[in-house]
């Protein structure tokens, strides 16, 4: 069944919100993979791992290495590491590896949400003084205009 709420949310989202949605859904899929591992459900585990890998690939593919510099490179390395851990956790049936990915995704999502919610005045994203690590420029709000988005 089609999730109309999610579809509308995605269609109305700016690039910052889209990344947040991807993190949310990756966390859900890792949780499903862990539950399936505990239940011995190989098919469900495989499906959840596959979806998580696709989300991580989408996140990595959205990075703009020219504009993002070391931030985008660090994120790319982290996404690759999480994909590797997801595969290891699934193949070796290790909940610890899946849990590590869940924790990393949660941390990234919290940071992403904090960045979005600590802003107050609309500015162009990325700020002109420093590029975004992501390819799509969107409007976001920024409380402190002197904040640097680059590493």
C-alpha positions as CSV (number, residue, x, y, z in Angstrom):
1,X,0.0,0.0,0.0
2,X,1.2,3.5,-0.9
3,X,2.1,5.8,2.1
4,X,0.4,9.0,1.0
5,X,1.6,10.9,4.1
6,X,5.2,10.0,3.3
7,X,4.8,10.8,-0.4
8,X,3.4,14.2,0.4
9,X,6.1,14.8,2.9
10,X,8.8,14.0,0.4
11,X,7.2,16.1,-2.3
12,X,7.0,19.1,0.0
13,X,10.5,18.7,1.5
14,X,13.5,20.8,0.8
15,X,16.9,19.1,0.6
16,X,17.6,19.4,4.3
17,X,14.3,17.7,5.1
18,X,14.9,15.0,2.5
19,X,18.2,14.0,4.2
20,X,16.4,13.9,7.5
21,X,13.7,11.6,6.0
22,X,16.4,9.3,4.6
23,X,18.0,9.1,8.0
24,X,14.7,8.3,9.7
25,X,13.9,5.6,7.2
26,X,17.4,4.1,7.5
27,X,17.0,3.9,11.2
28,X,13.6,2.1,10.8
29,X,15.1,-0.4,8.4
30,X,18.1,-1.2,10.7
31,X,15.6,-1.7,13.5
32,X,13.6,-4.1,11.3
33,X,16.9,-5.9,10.3
34,X,17.8,-6.3,14.0
35,X,14.3,-7.6,14.9
36,X,14.4,-10.0,11.9
37,X,17.9,-11.2,13.0
38,X,16.6,-11.9,16.5
39,X,13.5,-13.8,15.1
40,X,15.6,-15.8,12.6
41,X,13.7,-14.3,9.7
42,X,16.3,-14.4,6.9
43,X,14.0,-12.9,4.2
44,X,12.9,-9.9,6.4
45,X,16.5,-9.3,7.5
46,X,17.7,-9.4,3.9
47,X,15.0,-7.0,2.8
48,X,15.7,-4.5,5.6
49,X,19.4,-4.7,5.0
50,X,18.9,-4.1,1.3
51,X,16.7,-1.1,1.9
52,X,19.3,0.3,4.4
53,X,22.1,-0.1,1.9
54,X,20.1,1.7,-0.8
55,X,19.4,4.6,1.6
56,X,23.1,4.8,2.5
57,X,24.0,4.8,-1.2
58,X,21.5,7.6,-1.9
59,X,23.0,9.6,1.0
60,X,26.5,9.1,-0.4
61,X,25.4,9.9,-3.9
62,X,23.9,13.2,-2.8
63,X,27.2,14.5,-1.5
64,X,29.0,17.3,-3.4
65,X,32.7,16.7,-2.9
66,X,33.7,19.8,-4.8
67,X,31.7,22.1,-2.6
68,X,31.7,20.1,0.6
69,X,35.4,19.4,1.0
70,X,36.4,17.4,4.0
71,X,32.9,17.3,5.4
72,X,31.5,15.5,2.4
73,X,34.5,13.2,2.2
74,X,34.1,12.3,5.9
75,X,30.4,11.6,5.4
76,X,31.2,9.4,2.3
77,X,33.6,7.4,4.4
78,X,31.1,7.0,7.2
79,X,28.4,5.9,4.8
80,X,30.7,3.3,3.2
81,X,31.7,2.1,6.7
82,X,28.0,1.7,7.7
83,X,27.3,-0.2,4.5
84,X,30.2,-2.5,5.2
85,X,28.9,-3.0,8.8
86,X,25.4,-3.7,7.6
87,X,26.6,-6.4,5.3
88,X,28.9,-7.9,8.0
89,X,26.1,-7.9,10.5
90,X,23.7,-9.6,8.1
91,X,26.1,-12.2,6.8
92,X,27.7,-13.0,10.2
93,X,24.4,-12.6,12.0
94,X,25.9,-10.0,14.4
95,X,23.4,-7.7,16.1
96,X,26.3,-5.7,17.4
97,X,27.3,-4.5,13.9
98,X,23.7,-3.6,13.1
99,X,23.4,-1.8,16.4
100,X,26.5,0.2,15.6
101,X,25.0,1.4,12.4
102,X,21.7,2.3,14.1
103,X,23.7,4.3,16.7
104,X,25.7,6.1,14.0
105,X,22.5,6.9,12.0
106,X,20.8,8.2,15.1
107,X,23.7,10.5,15.9
108,X,23.8,11.8,12.3
109,X,20.0,12.4,12.4
110,X,20.2,14.2,15.8
111,X,22.9,16.4,14.4
112,X,21.0,17.1,11.3
113,X,17.8,17.9,13.2
114,X,19.7,20.1,15.7
115,X,21.3,22.1,12.8
116,X,17.8,22.6,11.3
117,X,16.1,23.5,14.6
118,X,18.7,25.9,15.9
119,X,18.2,28.4,13.1
120,X,16.1,31.5,13.2
121,X,16.4,33.8,10.1
122,X,16.1,32.6,6.5
123,X,19.3,32.4,4.5
124,X,20.4,30.7,1.3
125,X,21.8,27.3,1.9
126,X,24.7,26.9,1.6
127,X,25.8,30.3,3.0
128,X,27.8,32.1,0.3
129,X,31.0,32.0,2.4
130,X,31.1,28.2,2.7
131,X,29.7,25.5,0.5
132,X,27.3,22.7,1.5
133,X,28.5,19.1,1.4
134,X,25.3,18.3,-0.4
135,X,24.5,18.9,-4.1
136,X,21.2,20.7,-3.7
137,X,21.0,24.3,-2.4
138,X,17.9,25.1,-0.3
139,X,16.7,27.8,1.9
140,X,17.2,27.2,5.6
141,X,17.2,29.4,8.7
142,X,20.3,30.4,10.5
143,X,20.6,31.9,13.9
144,X,24.3,32.9,13.8
145,X,25.3,34.2,10.4
146,X,29.0,33.8,11.4
147,X,28.6,30.0,11.7
148,X,30.9,28.1,9.4
149,X,29.5,25.1,7.5
150,X,32.9,24.0,6.3
151,X,35.5,22.1,8.1
